[in-house]
């Protein structure tokens, strides 16, 4: 997934810089029927956070804009 995000950012051409981070959460979910355990399962969840920076202008008038988004695969 990270390689797909990098390729998309490279092909767009407008991004001056970017940061991609992956967060993996592992846990257990329990489902109860009354007071009795009905189902238990292990859960692995990945989310990706992408921050894109764009530079505009030249010299003293140069500015940088940034946008951040969280992506669920």
ROPABA-329956 format. One line per field, with one value per residue (C-alpha): residue in three letters; z, x, y. Coordinates in pm, whole numbers. Example, Ala and Ser with C-alpha at 12.3 -4.5 7.8 and 13.67 -1.06 7.14 Angstrom:
<atoms>
vomi: [ala,ser] $
w: [780,714] $
u: [1230,1367] $
v: [-450,-106] $
</atoms>
This chain:
<atoms>
vomi: [unk,unk,unk,unk,unk,unk,unk,unk,unk,unk,unk,unk,unk,unk,unk,unk,unk,unk,unk,unk,unk,unk,unk,unk,unk,unk,unk,unk,unk,unk,unk,unk,unk,unk,unk,unk,unk,unk,unk,unk,unk,unk,unk,unk,unk,unk,unk,unk,unk,unk,unk,unk,unk,unk,unk,unk,unk,unk,unk,unk,unk,unk,unk,unk,unk,unk,unk,unk,unk,unk,unk,unk,unk] $
w: [0,82,-261,-428,-234,-329,-697,-690,-530,-780,-1083,-973,-997,-773,-439,-320,-21,157,466,485,811,877,1206,1284,1571,1705,1940,2038,2000,2223,2146,2433,2435,2775,3011,2793,2542,2199,1967,2010,1727,1673,1477,1290,1158,941,870,665,732,441,464,134,108,-194,-245,-444,-546,-566,-352,-61,-170,-143,61,161,195,359,360,578,533,691,452,539,288] $
u: [0,284,439,103,78,436,369,52,239,527,297,96,400,269,394,724,753,544,535,360,314,148,-24,-105,-341,-380,-654,-922,-1297,-1534,-1903,-2126,-2470,-2599,-2312,-2169,-1887,-2032,-1742,-1386,-1162,-827,-826,-539,-621,-391,-437,-215,-155,-30,93,163,354,347,590,479,656,1023,1278,1135,773,810,534,459,114,39,-251,-293,-533,-590,-653,-818,-719] $
v: [0,239,181,255,583,680,609,819,1111,1086,1072,1377,1604,1886,1752,1900,1668,1406,1187,850,664,329,246,-117,-191,-542,-643,-891,-855,-1047,-1089,-1191,-1352,-1250,-1333,-1612,-1560,-1631,-1541,-1415,-1302,-1139,-813,-645,-297,-84,286,513,880,1092,1452,1629,1958,2188,2479,2784,3102,3191,3371,3572,3506,3128,2962,2605,2454,2121,1877,1569,1277,935,646,314,43] $
</atoms>
